[in-house]
Amino acid sequence: MAVWDKNRLWGLLFLLAGAVGQTVIYPLTSTCAVRGSTATLPCTFTPLKTFSDGGREVPPELIRVVWYQSQQHQLCQLNKPFVYDSDSKNHKQRFEYLGDKKTNCTLQIRDVQQRDHATFCFRMEVDHTKVHFNISRGVTVRVVDSTKMRIISSSDDKKLSRGETVTLLCASVCTFHQLEVTWFKDGHALSETGPSLELDFLTAEDSGNYTCALKANMETLSEPYSLQVTGETGAVGQTVNYPFTSTCAVTGSTATLPCTFTPPKSVDQRGREVPLKIVRVLWYQSHCYQLYQLTKPSVYDSDSTNNKPRYQYLGDMKTNCTLQIRDVQQRDNASFSFRMGVNHRGGHFTNGTGVTVRVTDGIQMRIISSSDDNKFRKKENVTLLCASVCTFHHLEVTWFKDGCILSETGSSLQLSSLTVEDSGNYTCALKTNMKTLSEPHSLQVEESNWTKWTT
């Protein structure tokens, strides 16, 4: 099933000021929501293990978690009242904490309002009066009003046969979160409230004009989607779903194209249901973006023993059709589409769209530190993240210190129990593309050992 574009931002890693070891990760640093929708702000954290108090390592206990709003764009300035406070029994009903006091700090905002147009920041507190833990950045929520929803179908063909299955998705160019919608057929409200409307084993009675809108905001009513069901029969129940329909990758990186499918169950042959079996899966490349064109040779074919080594099928013949592209090249700047084949010529299936890969060359990587401070004391910890504004996939990088290659190849460089020898200028680049070499990140470790407290 084809779904809407989803611009994903690589989560930045931040260190809470005041002690060693605690981190907060926001997978999204900004997001967009239509007024009346539900927005989920994913968040994970690593609790503080110990801090130094008079030369003694003290294990703190996490006793409180809060979320608050800051009007400073992406910058966190502690404001009250909190939108969520684990110490309070009078939470605002629209804000629900989906996390815990261990590792999960996810916040959900229901019935988004214009006043939610702000930056939301997470804060954790422990059982020690000398140490309070804040972060410098949060998740920025942009609220859009009265943007029309749109209906996306799992089939490019609006004329479907009796017995077929189709899924209609009520989506927005802005809201990527859980949606509670109202569905209509020929102007009459349906009972379904989720963003997906599943129409199984179609009959002529399913023909009509479908519309949808956010339940809390009827100004978002979509344009009508016309569906016509004929008496002819074909394969029943098949869909292909691409979680995102476009992605960006730097030359030399590894791109993963998630994909799931529902296998066809049967085909109606002269009034008799014939069960079908998946016997072949393929991925094709097309340079007519987002339009599927069956071309040969395929980049992956389960029937072939000569598949191109850069393309690896991570799926199966049941429900998973994920494709991975290693060492991305400029010739991968195209649309990729999945196709399944069964043991009956009437049951082969693909849908009309695919995943568009946009390949960029020579974009510099950047180093993001878990600490805003480049000066450290002995035995402190810091994490350096080698990231790109484009590539959101698995990265195999080369790390350098003062121009000398390090052994680490992952996107994160963990520097624990720092010593003076760790001081220097750190850079990183994709292992297969040295044009992406980052600007130097200077790190200085001082001899004396003392505790940084933030009150």
Secondary structure, 3 states (H helix, E strand, C coil): CECCCCCCCCCEEEECCCCCCCEEEECCCEEEEECCCCEEECCEEECCCCEEECCEEECCCEEEEEEEEECCCCECCCCCCCCEECCCCCCCCCEEECCCCCCECCEEECCCCHHHCEEEEEEEEECCCCCEECCCECEEEEEECCCCCEEEECCCCCEEEECCCEEEEEECCCCCCCCCEEEEECCEECCCCCCEEEECCCCHHHCEEEEEEECCEHHHCCCCEEEEEEEEECEECCEEEECCCEEEEECCCCEEECCEEECCCEEEECCEEEECCEEEEEEEEECCCCCCCCCCCCCEECCCCCCCCCEEECCCCCCECCEEECCCCHHHCEEEEEEEEECCCCCCECCCCCEEEEEECCCCCEEEECCCCCEEECCCCEEEEEECCCCCCCCCEEEEECCEECCCCCCEEEECCCCHHHCEEEEEEECCEHHHCCCCEEEEEECCCCCCCCC
